[in-house]
Amino acid sequence: MTQQPRPSIVIATATALCLTASSAALARPGRWGGPMGGNDWPGAYQNRSAAASLEARNRRGEGRVEVSRFVAEGKAAELGHGPIAVSSNSAGDEFTGTSERAPFEAAVIDQLVHAGYDTTRPDPQAGQIAELHVTRTQIEPAERRRNPVSGEAAVEVGTRGTAYGLALNVDLTKPLPPLVSTRLEARIRDKASGEVLWEGRADMATREGDAHWTSQMVADKLAEALFDEFPRPG
């Protein structure tokens, strides 16, 4: 999911002191010329900053899923029907704990049922088994704290006075948390022979603690992408 640009508040103040003015000039007030005239306040830089932030996030691919799938030669007809059991595991410290893996197991089971499998009566001796492996890896650290107030000032002297301009960019947003890649890998084996019939993996990057991407939402999106048009390779 694309992150929204950070809100900013632009405060612009200007004061003008008329040094000399004729009655005609007072009757026909005009715009101050130069870079400070009209709507050309330095506050325009705020929009460029927000756009640059959004573009940077898009380049990082937050919320986008990348998928790879493989089908064993001549085994496509054996997939998508019959009983199947589901198990999951996690290696190392990247993603551990049964409770963390539970949403991914549930999401994959939903996709297997949709594909035509029977997940309610797995045969301990025959049928197939789906092995899941889930990992989470930090790919970008949290942002450092930054100065919440920045800006610029300008002074302009014209024929009718002096203008003082001040533009402040007040950014009250918190630094972004770490960017984390979640990977869901699945492998379907023939239970009797142990032969791999199908395997695939799906990766997705999200911000840690992002309310828009709970563990269940990430699991659902990864599983849906992984089993899209199953068992077609991709």
Order of alpha helices (4+ residues) and beta strands (2+ residues): beta-alpha-alpha-beta-beta-alpha-beta-beta-beta-beta-beta-alpha
